[in-house]
Amino acid sequence: MIYTVEIKTSCEDIEKRIEKEAKAFGLMMKKHYPFSKNLPEAGFDINTHVSVFELCKAPIAAKVLNTHPELSLLLPCRISVYEKEGKGYVSTHNLASIFENLECEAELKKEILGLYKNITDMMKNW
């Protein structure tokens, strides 16, 4: 249920680029959680780089919320940027897998899967 890509650059580089590149796909950045910075400030050690970005495509989000409010747990779209065993990765929910067996209007499913393709295409370029 998770889609992951190993990145070719640093996590810090991705964090600098993500908002601008997401905008090119019509996504708005809603929130950034720099866990590897914020949790140590609260007294909790984090031994690797971890950051999460919340992105939203408002027209699709509105359709989902108005027709399938139970899917709100998937909103907004999230991309995690992290290091593991010395390598950098980005991950997101695998929406293709999630929506494969989900009852949903065909047009809405098409829009969601198009959005997912845009997100994964963006991730593959990192």
A tleap script that builds the chain and sets N, CA, C and O, in Angstrom:
source leaprc.protein.ff14SB
mol = sequence {
  NMET ILE TYR THR VAL GLU ILE LYS THR SER
  CYS GLU ASP ILE GLU LYS ARG ILE GLU LYS
  GLU ALA LYS ALA PHE GLY LEU MET MET LYS
  LYS HIE TYR PRO PHE SER LYS ASN LEU PRO
  GLU ALA GLY PHE ASP ILE ASN THR HIE VAL
  SER VAL PHE GLU LEU CYS LYS ALA PRO ILE
  ALA ALA LYS VAL LEU ASN THR HIE PRO GLU
  LEU SER LEU LEU LEU PRO CYS ARG ILE SER
  VAL TYR GLU LYS GLU GLY LYS GLY TYR VAL
  SER THR HIE ASN LEU ALA SER ILE PHE GLU
  ASN LEU GLU CYS GLU ALA GLU LEU LYS LYS
  GLU ILE LEU GLY LEU TYR LYS ASN ILE THR
  ASP MET MET LYS ASN CTRP
}
set mol.1.N position { 0.808 -1.200 0.000 }
set mol.1.CA position { 0.000 0.000 0.000 }
set mol.1.C position { 0.855 1.269 0.000 }
set mol.1.O position { 0.333 2.381 0.091 }
set mol.2.N position { 2.181 1.086 -0.104 }
set mol.2.CA position { 3.097 2.224 -0.138 }
set mol.2.C position { 3.912 2.150 -1.425 }
set mol.2.O position { 4.410 1.085 -1.791 }
set mol.3.N position { 4.045 3.277 -2.103 }
set mol.3.CA position { 4.861 3.381 -3.304 }
set mol.3.C position { 6.141 4.113 -2.917 }
set mol.3.O position { 6.082 5.212 -2.365 }
set mol.4.N position { 7.296 3.516 -3.200 }
set mol.4.CA position { 8.580 4.079 -2.783 }
set mol.4.C position { 9.549 4.122 -3.956 }
set mol.4.O position { 9.594 3.210 -4.782 }
set mol.5.N position { 10.326 5.207 -4.010 }
set mol.5.CA position { 11.362 5.384 -5.024 }
set mol.5.C position { 12.644 5.802 -4.316 }
set mol.5.O position { 12.623 6.665 -3.438 }
set mol.6.N position { 13.763 5.186 -4.702 }
set mol.6.CA position { 15.060 5.648 -4.204 }
set mol.6.C position { 15.426 6.907 -4.979 }
set mol.6.O position { 15.332 6.933 -6.207 }
set mol.7.N position { 15.840 7.946 -4.270 }
set mol.7.CA position { 16.147 9.219 -4.926 }
set mol.7.C position { 17.611 9.270 -5.354 }
set mol.7.O position { 18.473 8.604 -4.780 }
set mol.8.N position { 17.863 10.084 -6.382 }
set mol.8.CA position { 19.201 10.219 -6.942 }
set mol.8.C position { 19.955 11.401 -6.334 }
set mol.8.O position { 21.132 11.610 -6.627 }
set mol.9.N position { 19.281 12.158 -5.502 }
set mol.9.CA position { 19.856 13.360 -4.909 }
set mol.9.C position { 19.638 13.308 -3.401 }
set mol.9.O position { 19.193 12.287 -2.877 }
set mol.10.N position { 19.941 14.376 -2.709 }
set mol.10.CA position { 19.789 14.385 -1.249 }
set mol.10.C position { 18.353 14.702 -0.834 }
set mol.10.O position { 17.586 15.295 -1.592 }
set mol.11.N position { 18.015 14.299 0.366 }
set mol.11.CA position { 16.700 14.635 0.928 }
set mol.11.C position { 16.527 16.149 0.997 }
set mol.11.O position { 15.449 16.673 0.717 }
set mol.12.N position { 17.588 16.840 1.369 }
set mol.12.CA position { 17.526 18.296 1.478 }
set mol.12.C position { 17.219 18.935 0.130 }
set mol.12.O position { 16.472 19.912 0.061 }
set mol.13.N position { 17.793 18.389 -0.944 }
set mol.13.CA position { 17.528 18.910 -2.286 }
set mol.13.C position { 16.056 18.722 -2.653 }
set mol.13.O position { 15.426 19.630 -3.195 }
set mol.14.N position { 15.516 17.547 -2.358 }
set mol.14.CA position { 14.097 17.285 -2.643 }
set mol.14.C position { 13.225 18.276 -1.881 }
set mol.14.O position { 12.267 18.819 -2.431 }
set mol.15.N position { 13.556 18.509 -0.625 }
set mol.15.CA position { 12.757 19.428 0.195 }
set mol.15.C position { 12.753 20.838 -0.376 }
set mol.15.O position { 11.762 21.555 -0.241 }
set mol.16.N position { 13.843 21.242 -1.009 }
set mol.16.CA position { 13.909 22.574 -1.618 }
set mol.16.C position { 13.081 22.646 -2.900 }
set mol.16.O position { 12.588 23.714 -3.261 }
set mol.17.N position { 12.926 21.518 -3.586 }
set mol.17.CA position { 12.273 21.486 -4.895 }
set mol.17.C position { 10.798 21.126 -4.852 }
set mol.17.O position { 10.058 21.472 -5.773 }
set mol.18.N position { 10.361 20.450 -3.824 }
set mol.18.CA position { 9.052 19.792 -3.850 }
set mol.18.C position { 7.879 20.755 -4.072 }
set mol.18.O position { 6.976 20.447 -4.850 }
set mol.19.N position { 7.876 21.892 -3.414 }
set mol.19.CA position { 6.731 22.798 -3.554 }
set mol.19.C position { 6.595 23.303 -4.989 }
set mol.19.O position { 5.499 23.296 -5.550 }
set mol.20.N position { 7.699 23.738 -5.578 }
set mol.20.CA position { 7.669 24.256 -6.946 }
set mol.20.C position { 7.270 23.163 -7.935 }
set mol.20.O position { 6.459 23.403 -8.830 }
set mol.21.N position { 7.829 21.978 -7.780 }
set mol.21.CA position { 7.527 20.893 -8.708 }
set mol.21.C position { 6.091 20.400 -8.543 }
set mol.21.O position { 5.451 20.021 -9.524 }
set mol.22.N position { 5.589 20.402 -7.332 }
set mol.22.CA position { 4.199 20.002 -7.093 }
set mol.22.C position { 3.237 20.995 -7.746 }
set mol.22.O position { 2.207 20.597 -8.289 }
set mol.23.N position { 3.569 22.280 -7.694 }
set mol.23.CA position { 2.718 23.305 -8.315 }
set mol.23.C position { 2.565 23.068 -9.809 }
set mol.23.O position { 1.515 23.363 -10.379 }
set mol.24.N position { 3.602 22.538 -10.447 }
set mol.24.CA position { 3.543 22.259 -11.882 }
set mol.24.C position { 2.461 21.227 -12.207 }
set mol.24.O position { 1.983 21.165 -13.340 }
set mol.25.N position { 2.075 20.419 -11.218 }
set mol.25.CA position { 1.013 19.427 -11.389 }
set mol.25.C position { -0.302 19.903 -10.782 }
set mol.25.O position { -1.242 19.120 -10.643 }
set mol.26.N position { -0.373 21.173 -10.421 }
set mol.26.CA position { -1.603 21.720 -9.856 }
set mol.26.C position { -1.816 21.390 -8.392 }
set mol.26.O position { -2.933 21.495 -7.884 }
set mol.27.N position { -0.754 20.991 -7.713 }
set mol.27.CA position { -0.838 20.642 -6.292 }
set mol.27.C position { -0.387 21.809 -5.426 }
set mol.27.O position { 0.593 22.484 -5.740 }
set mol.28.N position { -1.108 22.041 -4.339 }
set mol.28.CA position { -0.714 23.066 -3.369 }
set mol.28.C position { -0.056 22.377 -2.181 }
set mol.28.O position { -0.529 21.340 -1.715 }
set mol.29.N position { 1.037 22.958 -1.695 }
set mol.29.CA position { 1.623 22.417 -0.476 }
set mol.29.C position { 0.830 22.959 0.703 }
set mol.29.O position { 0.700 24.171 0.872 }
set mol.30.N position { 0.303 22.053 1.514 }
set mol.30.CA position { -0.494 22.443 2.674 }
set mol.30.C position { 0.346 22.499 3.944 }
set mol.30.O position { 0.161 23.392 4.770 }
set mol.31.N position { 1.260 21.560 4.104 }
set mol.31.CA position { 2.012 21.489 5.362 }
set mol.31.C position { 3.298 20.704 5.133 }
set mol.31.O position { 3.365 19.807 4.292 }
set mol.32.N position { 4.313 21.070 5.908 }
set mol.32.CA position { 5.587 20.349 5.902 }
set mol.32.C position { 5.908 19.985 7.340 }
set mol.32.O position { 5.896 20.839 8.227 }
set mol.33.N position { 6.192 18.720 7.561 }
set mol.33.CA position { 6.559 18.222 8.890 }
set mol.33.C position { 8.016 17.770 8.858 }
set mol.33.O position { 8.293 16.640 8.455 }
set mol.34.N position { 8.948 18.614 9.270 }
set mol.34.CA position { 10.360 18.210 9.310 }
set mol.34.C position { 10.650 17.439 10.610 }
set mol.34.O position { 11.249 17.983 11.537 }
set mol.35.N position { 10.222 16.179 10.667 }
set mol.35.CA position { 10.308 15.393 11.900 }
set mol.35.C position { 11.719 15.320 12.467 }
set mol.35.O position { 11.899 15.384 13.683 }
set mol.36.N position { 12.726 15.188 11.600 }
set mol.36.CA position { 14.088 15.063 12.108 }
set mol.36.C position { 14.591 16.367 12.720 }
set mol.36.O position { 15.635 16.382 13.373 }
set mol.37.N position { 13.869 17.447 12.518 }
set mol.37.CA position { 14.194 18.720 13.171 }
set mol.37.C position { 13.275 18.959 14.370 }
set mol.37.O position { 13.746 19.301 15.454 }
set mol.38.N position { 11.973 18.782 14.178 }
set mol.38.CA position { 11.000 19.118 15.223 }
set mol.38.C position { 11.027 18.191 16.426 }
set mol.38.O position { 10.927 18.658 17.561 }
set mol.39.N position { 11.157 16.899 16.209 }
set mol.39.CA position { 11.140 15.969 17.343 }
set mol.39.C position { 12.354 16.132 18.254 }
set mol.39.O position { 12.190 16.097 19.473 }
set mol.40.N position { 13.575 16.311 17.717 }
set mol.40.CA position { 14.699 16.587 18.624 }
set mol.40.C position { 14.506 17.878 19.431 }
set mol.40.O position { 14.931 17.959 20.583 }
set mol.41.N position { 13.869 18.877 18.831 }
set mol.41.CA position { 13.587 20.113 19.566 }
set mol.41.C position { 12.643 19.856 20.732 }
set mol.41.O position { 12.647 20.598 21.714 }
set mol.42.N position { 11.827 18.796 20.623 }
set mol.42.CA position { 10.901 18.423 21.698 }
set mol.42.C position { 11.515 17.386 22.644 }
set mol.42.O position { 10.843 16.888 23.547 }
set mol.43.N position { 12.799 17.066 22.429 }
set mol.43.CA position { 13.492 16.145 23.321 }
set mol.43.C position { 13.518 14.695 22.880 }
set mol.43.O position { 13.885 13.821 23.666 }
set mol.44.N position { 13.135 14.415 21.635 }
set mol.44.CA position { 13.133 13.039 21.129 }
set mol.44.C position { 14.173 12.901 20.025 }
set mol.44.O position { 14.116 13.609 19.019 }
set mol.45.N position { 15.121 11.990 20.214 }
set mol.45.CA position { 16.170 11.790 19.224 }
set mol.45.C position { 15.633 11.072 17.993 }
set mol.45.O position { 14.916 10.077 18.098 }
set mol.46.N position { 15.988 11.586 16.843 }
set mol.46.CA position { 15.690 10.948 15.568 }
set mol.46.C position { 17.042 10.738 14.899 }
set mol.46.O position { 17.776 11.699 14.671 }
set mol.47.N position { 17.377 9.494 14.585 }
set mol.47.CA position { 18.724 9.204 14.091 }
set mol.47.C position { 18.835 9.188 12.566 }
set mol.47.O position { 19.853 8.759 12.024 }
set mol.48.N position { 17.806 9.649 11.880 }
set mol.48.CA position { 17.849 9.708 10.425 }
set mol.48.C position { 16.998 10.879 9.937 }
set mol.48.O position { 16.221 11.455 10.698 }
set mol.49.N position { 17.151 11.211 8.697 }
set mol.49.CA position { 16.382 12.320 8.124 }
set mol.49.C position { 14.984 11.822 7.753 }
set mol.49.O position { 14.845 10.848 7.014 }
set mol.50.N position { 13.962 12.485 8.263 }
set mol.50.CA position { 12.570 12.152 7.933 }
set mol.50.C position { 11.765 13.442 7.866 }
set mol.50.O position { 11.802 14.267 8.779 }
set mol.51.N position { 11.034 13.598 6.760 }
set mol.51.CA position { 10.225 14.787 6.555 }
set mol.51.C position { 8.985 14.376 5.763 }
set mol.51.O position { 9.075 13.532 4.872 }
set mol.52.N position { 7.837 14.960 6.076 }
set mol.52.CA position { 6.598 14.635 5.364 }
set mol.52.C position { 5.979 15.923 4.830 }
set mol.52.O position { 5.912 16.938 5.524 }
set mol.53.N position { 5.532 15.854 3.589 }
set mol.53.CA position { 4.867 16.978 2.942 }
set mol.53.C position { 3.429 16.588 2.641 }
set mol.53.O position { 3.164 15.484 2.163 }
set mol.54.N position { 2.503 17.496 2.921 }
set mol.54.CA position { 1.101 17.299 2.568 }
set mol.54.C position { 0.784 18.184 1.372 }
set mol.54.O position { 1.011 19.394 1.394 }
set mol.55.N position { 0.257 17.561 0.336 }
set mol.55.CA position { -0.072 18.247 -0.905 }
set mol.55.C position { -1.549 18.055 -1.212 }
set mol.55.O position { -2.132 17.025 -0.875 }
set mol.56.N position { -2.152 19.056 -1.857 }
set mol.56.CA position { -3.592 18.991 -2.116 }
set mol.56.C position { -3.899 19.491 -3.520 }
set mol.56.O position { -3.353 20.499 -3.968 }
set mol.57.N position { -4.767 18.784 -4.197 }
set mol.57.CA position { -5.361 19.276 -5.448 }
set mol.57.C position { -6.825 19.508 -5.114 }
set mol.57.O position { -7.634 18.581 -5.139 }
set mol.58.N position { -7.156 20.749 -4.803 }
set mol.58.CA position { -8.446 21.116 -4.219 }
set mol.58.C position { -9.669 20.601 -4.982 }
set mol.58.O position { -10.588 20.098 -4.336 }
set mol.59.N position { -9.739 20.693 -6.315 }
set mol.59.CA position { -10.947 20.212 -6.997 }
set mol.59.C position { -11.206 18.716 -6.767 }
set mol.59.O position { -12.351 18.303 -6.580 }
set mol.60.N position { -10.152 17.920 -6.783 }
set mol.60.CA position { -10.315 16.482 -6.552 }
set mol.60.C position { -10.649 16.226 -5.091 }
set mol.60.O position { -11.512 15.403 -4.786 }
set mol.61.N position { -9.972 16.925 -4.186 }
set mol.61.CA position { -10.257 16.758 -2.752 }
set mol.61.C position { -11.717 17.080 -2.456 }
set mol.61.O position { -12.367 16.363 -1.695 }
set mol.62.N position { -12.238 18.148 -3.047 }
set mol.62.CA position { -13.638 18.525 -2.810 }
set mol.62.C position { -14.590 17.433 -3.294 }
set mol.62.O position { -15.559 17.105 -2.610 }
set mol.63.N position { -14.315 16.870 -4.471 }
set mol.63.CA position { -15.171 15.787 -4.982 }
set mol.63.C position { -15.136 14.576 -4.059 }
set mol.63.O position { -16.172 13.980 -3.766 }
set mol.64.N position { -13.943 14.215 -3.603 }
set mol.64.CA position { -13.811 13.066 -2.699 }
set mol.64.C position { -14.581 13.327 -1.411 }
set mol.64.O position { -15.337 12.469 -0.955 }
set mol.65.N position { -14.396 14.499 -0.823 }
set mol.65.CA position { -15.049 14.817 0.451 }
set mol.65.C position { -16.569 14.889 0.322 }
set mol.65.O position { -17.290 14.517 1.247 }
set mol.66.N position { -17.053 15.362 -0.813 }
set mol.66.CA position { -18.499 15.475 -1.013 }
set mol.66.C position { -19.174 14.151 -1.348 }
set mol.66.O position { -20.376 13.999 -1.132 }
set mol.67.N position { -18.421 13.200 -1.870 }
set mol.67.CA position { -19.028 11.929 -2.273 }
set mol.67.C position { -18.606 10.740 -1.417 }
set mol.67.O position { -19.371 9.790 -1.254 }
set mol.68.N position { -17.403 10.787 -0.874 }
set mol.68.CA position { -16.856 9.667 -0.089 }
set mol.68.C position { -16.088 10.209 1.115 }
set mol.68.O position { -14.865 10.079 1.167 }
set mol.69.N position { -16.779 10.813 2.084 }
set mol.69.CA position { -16.075 11.414 3.219 }
set mol.69.C position { -15.211 10.425 3.997 }
set mol.69.O position { -14.272 10.834 4.680 }
set mol.70.N position { -15.515 9.130 3.902 }
set mol.70.CA position { -14.698 8.134 4.592 }
set mol.70.C position { -13.272 8.080 4.038 }
set mol.70.O position { -12.362 7.588 4.704 }
set mol.71.N position { -13.084 8.586 2.820 }
set mol.71.CA position { -11.753 8.612 2.217 }
set mol.71.C position { -10.935 9.817 2.657 }
set mol.71.O position { -9.804 10.003 2.207 }
set mol.72.N position { -11.499 10.628 3.527 }
set mol.72.CA position { -10.769 11.804 4.019 }
set mol.72.C position { -9.467 11.409 4.708 }
set mol.72.O position { -8.554 12.228 4.814 }
set mol.73.N position { -9.370 10.176 5.175 }
set mol.73.CA position { -8.130 9.740 5.818 }
set mol.73.C position { -6.967 9.693 4.838 }
set mol.73.O position { -5.811 9.652 5.260 }
set mol.74.N position { -7.249 9.697 3.543 }
set mol.74.CA position { -6.194 9.710 2.534 }
set mol.74.C position { -5.804 11.127 2.119 }
set mol.74.O position { -4.884 11.315 1.323 }
set mol.75.N position { -6.498 12.107 2.653 }
set mol.75.CA position { -6.262 13.502 2.270 }
set mol.75.C position { -5.560 14.265 3.380 }
set mol.75.O position { -5.758 13.966 4.558 }
set mol.76.N position { -4.761 15.224 3.029 }
set mol.76.CA position { -4.239 15.479 1.691 }
set mol.76.C position { -3.211 14.414 1.307 }
set mol.76.O position { -2.781 13.618 2.142 }
set mol.77.N position { -2.827 14.414 0.034 }
set mol.77.CA position { -1.797 13.473 -0.410 }
set mol.77.C position { -0.512 13.766 0.354 }
set mol.77.O position { -0.181 14.923 0.615 }
set mol.78.N position { 0.200 12.716 0.706 }
set mol.78.CA position { 1.432 12.885 1.469 }
set mol.78.C position { 2.614 12.281 0.721 }
set mol.78.O position { 2.507 11.234 0.082 }
set mol.79.N position { 3.734 12.971 0.822 }
set mol.79.CA position { 5.004 12.438 0.331 }
set mol.79.C position { 5.980 12.488 1.489 }
set mol.79.O position { 6.186 13.533 2.107 }
set mol.80.N position { 6.573 11.349 1.770 }
set mol.80.CA position { 7.576 11.243 2.822 }
set mol.80.C position { 8.955 11.239 2.174 }
set mol.80.O position { 9.187 10.526 1.197 }
set mol.81.N position { 9.859 12.031 2.717 }
set mol.81.CA position { 11.244 12.109 2.253 }
set mol.81.C position { 12.101 11.625 3.417 }
set mol.81.O position { 12.043 12.189 4.510 }
set mol.82.N position { 12.900 10.578 3.186 }
set mol.82.CA position { 13.641 10.022 4.321 }
set mol.82.C position { 14.903 9.293 3.876 }
set mol.82.O position { 15.075 8.936 2.711 }
set mol.83.N position { 15.776 9.088 4.858 }
set mol.83.CA position { 16.987 8.301 4.656 }
set mol.83.C position { 16.843 6.988 5.405 }
set mol.83.O position { 16.286 6.929 6.501 }
set mol.84.N position { 17.358 5.940 4.786 }
set mol.84.CA position { 17.341 4.623 5.413 }
set mol.84.C position { 18.581 3.873 4.933 }
set mol.84.O position { 18.805 3.722 3.732 }
set mol.85.N position { 19.372 3.413 5.879 }
set mol.85.CA position { 20.593 2.666 5.570 }
set mol.85.C position { 21.480 3.415 4.583 }
set mol.85.O position { 22.044 2.820 3.665 }
set mol.86.N position { 21.598 4.734 4.782 }
set mol.86.CA position { 22.489 5.556 3.980 }
set mol.86.C position { 21.963 5.976 2.614 }
set mol.86.O position { 22.677 6.635 1.859 }
set mol.87.N position { 20.748 5.612 2.287 }
set mol.87.CA position { 20.167 5.993 0.998 }
set mol.87.C position { 18.930 6.850 1.226 }
set mol.87.O position { 18.285 6.758 2.270 }
set mol.88.N position { 18.601 7.691 0.232 }
set mol.88.CA position { 17.426 8.545 0.322 }
set mol.88.C position { 16.258 7.961 -0.449 }
set mol.88.O position { 16.429 7.345 -1.501 }
set mol.89.N position { 15.061 8.167 0.096 }
set mol.89.CA position { 13.846 7.635 -0.514 }
set mol.89.C position { 12.715 8.651 -0.415 }
set mol.89.O position { 12.729 9.549 0.427 }
set mol.90.N position { 11.733 8.483 -1.301 }
set mol.90.CA position { 10.460 9.185 -1.185 }
set mol.90.C position { 9.360 8.134 -1.277 }
set mol.90.O position { 9.452 7.193 -2.066 }
set mol.91.N position { 8.324 8.301 -0.466 }
set mol.91.CA position { 7.208 7.353 -0.444 }
set mol.91.C position { 5.890 8.105 -0.411 }
set mol.91.O position { 5.816 9.247 0.042 }
set mol.92.N position { 4.850 7.441 -0.902 }
set mol.92.CA position { 3.493 7.966 -0.841 }
set mol.92.C position { 2.527 6.783 -0.771 }
set mol.92.O position { 2.916 5.637 -0.995 }
set mol.93.N position { 1.268 7.074 -0.458 }
set mol.93.CA position { 0.250 6.017 -0.505 }
set mol.93.C position { 0.163 5.486 -1.931 }
set mol.93.O position { 0.234 6.261 -2.885 }
set mol.94.N position { 0.012 4.193 -2.085 }
set mol.94.CA position { -0.181 3.611 -3.406 }
set mol.94.C position { -1.674 3.693 -3.738 }
set mol.94.O position { -2.436 2.763 -3.474 }
set mol.95.N position { -2.067 4.816 -4.316 }
set mol.95.CA position { -3.485 5.045 -4.602 }
set mol.95.C position { -4.037 4.069 -5.632 }
set mol.95.O position { -5.224 3.744 -5.595 }
set mol.96.N position { -3.198 3.597 -6.549 }
set mol.96.CA position { -3.667 2.614 -7.530 }
set mol.96.C position { -4.103 1.343 -6.819 }
set mol.96.O position { -5.137 0.762 -7.149 }
set mol.97.N position { -3.328 0.919 -5.861 }
set mol.97.CA position { -3.667 -0.283 -5.093 }
set mol.97.C position { -4.900 -0.053 -4.222 }
set mol.97.O position { -5.777 -0.913 -4.138 }
set mol.98.N position { -4.962 1.096 -3.583 }
set mol.98.CA position { -6.081 1.411 -2.692 }
set mol.98.C position { -7.396 1.477 -3.468 }
set mol.98.O position { -8.415 0.956 -3.014 }
set mol.99.N position { -7.371 2.118 -4.636 }
set mol.99.CA position { -8.603 2.323 -5.399 }
set mol.99.C position { -8.946 1.162 -6.326 }
set mol.99.O position { -9.989 1.181 -6.979 }
set mol.100.N position { -8.089 0.162 -6.389 }
set mol.100.CA position { -8.322 -0.981 -7.269 }
set mol.100.C position { -9.668 -1.649 -6.995 }
set mol.100.O position { -10.409 -1.957 -7.928 }
set mol.101.N position { -9.981 -1.871 -5.741 }
set mol.101.CA position { -11.217 -2.569 -5.382 }
set mol.101.C position { -12.221 -1.680 -4.661 }
set mol.101.O position { -13.180 -2.174 -4.069 }
set mol.102.N position { -12.005 -0.384 -4.710 }
set mol.102.CA position { -12.876 0.543 -4.005 }
set mol.102.C position { -14.034 0.970 -4.895 }
set mol.102.O position { -13.845 1.297 -6.067 }
set mol.103.N position { -15.234 0.963 -4.326 }
set mol.103.CA position { -16.404 1.439 -5.054 }
set mol.103.C position { -16.322 2.960 -5.152 }
set mol.103.O position { -16.308 3.662 -4.141 }
set mol.104.N position { -16.268 3.450 -6.376 }
set mol.104.CA position { -16.106 4.885 -6.597 }
set mol.104.C position { -16.564 5.181 -8.022 }
set mol.104.O position { -16.422 4.339 -8.909 }
set mol.105.N position { -17.109 6.367 -8.241 }
set mol.105.CA position { -17.538 6.765 -9.573 }
set mol.105.C position { -16.349 6.690 -10.534 }
set mol.105.O position { -15.229 7.057 -10.178 }
set mol.106.N position { -16.603 6.217 -11.737 }
set mol.106.CA position { -15.534 6.008 -12.719 }
set mol.106.C position { -14.755 7.291 -13.004 }
set mol.106.O position { -13.527 7.268 -13.077 }
set mol.107.N position { -15.461 8.402 -13.164 }
set mol.107.CA position { -14.781 9.667 -13.479 }
set mol.107.C position { -13.903 10.130 -12.321 }
set mol.107.O position { -12.785 10.599 -12.537 }
set mol.108.N position { -14.400 10.000 -11.098 }
set mol.108.CA position { -13.611 10.390 -9.930 }
set mol.108.C position { -12.391 9.484 -9.793 }
set mol.108.O position { -11.292 9.961 -9.511 }
set mol.109.N position { -12.576 8.198 -9.990 }
set mol.109.CA position { -11.450 7.260 -9.914 }
set mol.109.C position { -10.390 7.624 -10.959 }
set mol.109.O position { -9.192 7.570 -10.684 }
set mol.110.N position { -10.847 7.994 -12.156 }
set mol.110.CA position { -9.922 8.389 -13.226 }
set mol.110.C position { -9.119 9.625 -12.809 }
set mol.110.O position { -7.912 9.687 -13.041 }
set mol.111.N position { -9.783 10.599 -12.200 }
set mol.111.CA position { -9.092 11.809 -11.745 }
set mol.111.C position { -8.075 11.486 -10.649 }
set mol.111.O position { -6.954 11.995 -10.664 }
set mol.112.N position { -8.472 10.644 -9.707 }
set mol.112.CA position { -7.580 10.277 -8.605 }
set mol.112.C position { -6.361 9.531 -9.135 }
set mol.112.O position { -5.234 9.810 -8.725 }
set mol.113.N position { -6.583 8.590 -10.039 }
set mol.113.CA position { -5.463 7.830 -10.586 }
set mol.113.C position { -4.573 8.702 -11.470 }
set mol.113.O position { -3.368 8.466 -11.552 }
set mol.114.N position { -5.150 9.701 -12.130 }
set mol.114.CA position { -4.346 10.665 -12.880 }
set mol.114.C position { -3.466 11.487 -11.957 }
set mol.114.O position { -2.299 11.737 -12.255 }
set mol.115.N position { -4.034 11.906 -10.834 }
set mol.115.CA position { -3.265 12.639 -9.825 }
set mol.115.C position { -2.139 11.763 -9.283 }
set mol.115.O position { -1.005 12.220 -9.136 }
set mol.116.N position { -2.453 10.514 -8.988 }
set mol.116.CA position { -1.446 9.579 -8.485 }
set mol.116.C position { -0.314 9.409 -9.499 }
set mol.116.O position { 0.857 9.374 -9.118 }
set mol.117.N position { -0.652 9.305 -10.778 }
set mol.117.CA position { 0.378 9.186 -11.810 }
set mol.117.C position { 1.264 10.425 -11.827 }
set mol.117.O position { 2.483 10.309 -11.949 }
set mol.118.N position { 0.669 11.604 -11.707 }
set mol.118.CA position { 1.465 12.831 -11.669 }
set mol.118.C position { 2.426 12.830 -10.485 }
set mol.118.O position { 3.591 13.202 -10.623 }
set mol.119.N position { 1.935 12.414 -9.329 }
set mol.119.CA position { 2.780 12.384 -8.131 }
set mol.119.C position { 3.920 11.383 -8.307 }
set mol.119.O position { 5.071 11.692 -8.003 }
set mol.120.N position { 3.602 10.187 -8.797 }
set mol.120.CA position { 4.660 9.184 -8.956 }
set mol.120.C position { 5.638 9.574 -10.062 }
set mol.120.O position { 6.830 9.288 -9.949 }
set mol.121.N position { 5.165 10.219 -11.127 }
set mol.121.CA position { 6.078 10.709 -12.164 }
set mol.121.C position { 7.037 11.738 -11.583 }
set mol.121.O position { 8.231 11.719 -11.881 }
set mol.122.N position { 6.518 12.630 -10.758 }
set mol.122.CA position { 7.353 13.636 -10.103 }
set mol.122.C position { 8.404 12.947 -9.234 }
set mol.122.O position { 9.581 13.307 -9.270 }
set mol.123.N position { 7.974 11.960 -8.458 }
set mol.123.CA position { 8.890 11.244 -7.568 }
set mol.123.C position { 9.976 10.506 -8.347 }
set mol.123.O position { 11.128 10.468 -7.913 }
set mol.124.N position { 9.627 9.926 -9.481 }
set mol.124.CA position { 10.604 9.171 -10.287 }
set mol.124.C position { 11.719 10.067 -10.810 }
set mol.124.O position { 12.828 9.600 -11.068 }
set mol.125.N position { 11.422 11.360 -10.967 }
set mol.125.CA position { 12.426 12.298 -11.478 }
set mol.125.C position { 13.396 12.783 -10.410 }
set mol.125.O position { 14.335 13.521 -10.708 }
set mol.126.N position { 13.174 12.375 -9.179 }
set mol.126.CA position { 14.059 12.796 -8.097 }
set mol.126.C position { 15.182 11.804 -7.927 }
set mol.126.O position { 16.038 11.983 -7.061 }
savepdb mol mol.pdb
quit
